[in-house]
Every structure is written in C-alpha cells, then in structure tokens.
Amino acid sequence: LGTRAVEIELPIVLDRVRGGLRRQLEEALRTAIRNGSLRAGTTLPSTRTLAGDLGVSRRLVVDSYAQLAAEGYLAPAPRSGTRVSELATAVAQAAPTPTADTPKYDLRPGTPDLAGFPRTAWRRATASVLRRAPDDALRYPDPRGHPELRRAVAEYVRRVRGVACDDGRVVICSGVREALSLLADVLADRRGTIGVEDPGLHEGGEIITAAGAGVCAVPVDGDGLCTDRLLAADPDAVLVTPAHQFPTGVPLAAVRRSELVAWARRGRLVIEDDYDAEYRYDRSPLQAVQGLAPDHVAYVGSVSKTLAPALRLGWLVLPPGLVAPVTEAKRLRDGGTGTLAQLALAHLIESGDYDRHLRRARLRYRARRDALLHALGLHIPAARVAGISAGLHVLVTLPPQTDLPALESSARRRRLAITPVARFYRLPPPAAAPQLVVGYGNVDAAAAEAAVRLLAEAIDDARSAGA
Ligand SMILES: Cc1ncc(COP(=O)(O)O)c(C=O)c1O
C-alpha cells in the first residue's frame, strides 16, 4: 500500500514518415490486445507517460484511449487509470490460434481492411436501432427486406451509381452470392442458362449450377466481356462486372457497354455485379449499366467490400417483372434477411456515417495500392501491373520464366498466400505469362513491402528450380 504500481512499457514504434500517428497508435494497441500480448486487466501507462515515451502530444494518447474504449478494447481501471477490458480479451481468445500453415502475409484478393471497420459508427447504429425499433420489428422479416433499408439503398445507388430505381425494385439479401443464387433459382424454373465472365468470380458457375440453371463461360479480354462471344452463345442472362472486371481489373469498353445493353433489350437479362465500384482513385467511376436499361438489368451489390464480408448484407435492384419471383425465392429460402442488421445499415447510410467511412477508406486504399505498386517496382521490376486505378486488387504479370506451381510451394514455405489468376477460369486459361491476382485491401504499407520482398524471393526460387 502506498507504493505506486510500476507502469508497463508498451513495445510500440510509430513511423513518423508514414504519418497518421494516432491511427498507428490505435492499430498497435488493438493488435497487441487481439494477439494476447496485452491481457485482460492489464493497466496501461498513464496518458502522460505514454505521450512522453512516444514523443507525441498527450491529447493524441487521450484520444486514442478514448477511441479504443468506445470500441470495447479498454475500460476504466480503479483509481482513474485505463486497463484492457475483459470483453476484448474474450474476443481475442476466441480467435483461432495461428498454426504453421496460417499465412503470415496474405496477398489473396477479396478482403477489405478489416481493422478499418467503423466499429464506433456501427455500435451507434445498432444502439439506436435497439432503442428505436418497435417490438413488431422482431417478427419474421419482410422477404423483400425492411422498408427503411430498401429506401436507403435505393437513394444511395441512385445518388452514387446512377441506378434508375425506386424502393419497389429493391430486394435485400445476404450479398452478391445470394443475389446470384436467387436469380439462378428463378432462371432455373424457366430452364434458363446464365453466362459468366471467364475469368470471373470463381463461385459464380457453381452457384448457378447448384440452383439448377445452365451455365456457359464467356471470355474476357483487355476491353472486358467479349460481347461478340456473348452474342454467339446467347444465354438468357449474363453475370458481368462492368465497372471493374474481376479479376482482370479492366472496365467494360464503351462500345461493348452499348452492345451489352442492345443484347439485353432483346429480352435477355444482364446481372450487373457492382462489387467494388465505390473505389476508383483516378477519376469518377463509370456509372452503372443499369441506368441505361433499368428494365433489362438486375443490379447487385453488397457491403462486403465497403464494410466487411462477415455482415452478409447486400441488395438487388430488379426489373419490375423479377421483383415478385425473386421475393418468393427469398421467402422460400430463409424467410428474409435479419431485420436488426438491416436497420443498422439503414441508420449508417442515412446518418451519413457510411459516406464518411467510404471517403476515409478510399484514401487508405489508394495509399495501399500505391505502396504495393512501389514495392513491386522496387523488388520485382520485371513484373507488370494491369488494370485501372480502382478496387482492392491488381493483376500482376510475372517474369515469363516463372514456374507457377514451384512459385506456389515456395511462397507457401514462406507463409505467403498468393492466388494465380488461373483459379478464376472455367475454360483452359490462355497460355500467357504467369499472372497473380493480388489483393491489397487488408495489407498496409509495411506488410506490402514485406510480402512483396518474400514474393521476390519465392520467384527467384521458382526460377532457379525451373532453370
Ligand atoms: C467479383 C465479386 N463479386 C462480388 C463479391 C462479393 O460477394 P458477396 O457480396 O457475396 O460477399 C466479390 C468478393 O470477393 C467478388 O470478388
């Protein structure tokens, strides 16, 4: 008694050149709590001590502690300190323990910045929903989706993506995959066939086949979907990513957009997957094709890239004739998407927090893209990067002698996860130079540098193995 506990030292190093000191401090604290190096109940250094140790203002530390307290990582300690909360450690312990197979660096596409999830805004939105929602909101949901979210989504896609719609055309679902599956259910009833981009979303074909509809692959080249091949195959519908082709990263060329729309107007359906159009870094994104032919395009989107894939929330904006059959397919499948999460998303959009989050995220992803390209230029100068400045991934063409199977095993030994583009083809891939689809959404600048250095080593290995 009477003696003051010794303050612990935090192994935190801030990178002043990179800037964003407050964000760096918060990320370092979150990581230390998540990986268990800061355990529940540990009292943190006082704000004055930590500010002195790190050479930053006390206000910056006070604000960081407050942010982590709002997120549930920190809690007040007896006698006015701050400690790691029990809740945060329970979450950390629930996380799977990394094994020797867990990648240390992950360059696979598909994951946004998970640490950037707007926890505070989401907490505010869910708290507001729990306060405001009447008991009636807890009944089985409307299979079309809750009117508040359908209204918010209609307003958002009209404003941001030029989609022509009112809320009557919107159906809420769990994401692009479910949207495709619901449309495939409806087309299967009509014995229809759906074309998929080749290369394209790799579960696309499986989802369509599982629903019992036919599937055909339509090749993609440097101008996006090959519309001449689409016209020749002439399926009942086609799944396409016009704003930013996945995985090649090119937009659909203007003349092909017109050909696609003309084809759709002849009684076909375009399923427009607008999965990452919020992220264009060099200019405004191309508006949705749906705006050109609202009665022939099913526009689909989700929050998987804008917030987090774990939410499982997405939407369809449908031609009028498809609203009733898709709603019926949704009713039979699961009775509708959970109402509370729908209301929280509606609140996030209507409060302006969604737009604010996206403005910040866009800057962060642009910096991550720049960092990745810089590292590639430095460590693998022979690599070529294709695609527009957009989204969360790039297509990287490796030096021609690189043996891909050898590269994959050499990368695995280094605990570096990579994805060859061949994985996204249904038809045999063209015998071109080896290519990787590299995701940078969840890879900060330091990790990009380290991961690309490992990739360069793995390529050297693979080339000497092939030589
Ligand atoms: C081409 C494409 N479409 C859509 C999605 C998102 O799918 P979902 O909304 O089902 O999470 C992804 C995610 O990786 C994707 O790559």
The ligand as a Gaussian input file, in Angstrom:
#p B3LYP/6-31G(d) Opt

LIG

0 1
 C      -16.433000     -10.380000     -58.337000
 C      -17.008000     -10.299000     -56.967000
 N      -18.305000     -10.060000     -56.810000
 C      -18.868000      -9.984000     -55.588000
 C      -18.132000     -10.154000     -54.442000
 C      -18.803000     -10.039000     -53.111000
 O      -19.621000     -11.109000     -52.858000
 P      -20.548000     -11.143000     -51.570000
 O      -21.390000      -9.904000     -51.630000
 O      -21.350000     -12.394000     -51.710000
 O      -19.677000     -11.154000     -50.372000
 C      -16.775000     -10.429000     -54.543000
 C      -15.984000     -10.659000     -53.320000
 O      -14.923000     -11.146000     -53.266000
 C      -16.199000     -10.501000     -55.838000
 O      -14.892000     -10.753000     -55.984000

